[in-house]
Amino acid sequence: MNKILLIVLIVLGLALTVYNITVVDFETPFEGNSIIALIGIAASLCAIILLLIYATSKKIEEKMKE
């Protein structure tokens, strides 16, 4: 995976997280659209973590080849 693509995907994940935070109604966070927004926040954070793990594994793989 290209480094630029990785950065773009991480930025998109952060943008989705910020958008979903704005959708959450903090008075009733587990009702209606708020629960969907919370699920979206969790999913985008998981995607960001997976992308960071992937980037780290690629760096380790390159060090092992040297």
C-alpha positions as CSV (number, residue, x, y, z in Angstrom):
1,M,0.0,0.0,0.0
2,N,1.3,3.4,-1.0
3,K,2.3,5.7,1.9
4,I,0.1,8.5,0.5
5,L,-2.9,6.2,0.3
6,L,-2.3,5.2,3.9
7,I,-2.3,8.8,5.0
8,V,-5.4,9.6,3.0
9,L,-7.3,6.7,4.6
10,I,-6.2,7.7,8.1
11,V,-7.4,11.3,7.4
12,L,-10.7,10.0,6.1
13,G,-11.1,7.9,9.2
14,L,-10.4,10.9,11.4
15,A,-12.9,13.0,9.4
16,L,-15.6,10.3,9.9
17,T,-14.9,10.2,13.6
18,V,-15.2,14.0,13.9
19,Y,-18.5,14.0,11.9
20,N,-20.0,11.2,14.0
21,I,-19.1,13.1,17.2
22,T,-21.1,16.0,15.9
23,V,-24.1,13.8,15.3
24,V,-24.2,12.3,18.9
25,D,-26.8,13.8,21.2
26,F,-25.0,13.7,24.5
27,E,-28.2,14.0,26.5
28,T,-29.4,10.7,25.2
29,P,-26.4,9.0,23.6
30,F,-28.0,5.5,23.4
31,E,-31.2,6.4,21.5
32,G,-32.0,7.1,17.9
33,N,-29.3,8.4,15.6
34,S,-26.8,8.8,18.5
35,I,-26.3,5.0,18.8
36,I,-25.6,4.8,15.1
37,A,-23.1,7.6,15.4
38,L,-21.4,5.8,18.3
39,I,-21.1,2.7,16.2
40,G,-19.6,4.8,13.4
41,I,-17.1,6.3,15.8
42,A,-16.0,2.9,17.1
43,A,-15.7,1.5,13.5
44,S,-13.7,4.4,12.2
45,L,-11.3,4.3,15.2
46,C,-10.9,0.5,14.6
47,A,-10.1,1.2,11.0
48,I,-7.4,3.8,12.0
49,I,-5.9,1.4,14.4
50,L,-5.7,-1.4,11.8
51,L,-4.1,1.0,9.3
52,L,-1.5,2.0,11.9
53,I,-0.8,-1.6,12.7
54,Y,-0.4,-2.3,8.9
55,A,2.1,0.6,8.6
56,T,4.1,-0.6,11.5
57,S,4.2,-4.2,10.2
58,K,5.5,-2.9,6.8
59,K,8.2,-0.9,8.5
60,I,9.2,-4.1,10.4
61,E,9.2,-6.1,7.2
62,E,11.5,-3.6,5.5
63,K,13.9,-3.7,8.5
64,M,14.0,-7.5,8.4
65,K,14.9,-7.5,4.7
66,E,18.0,-5.4,5.4
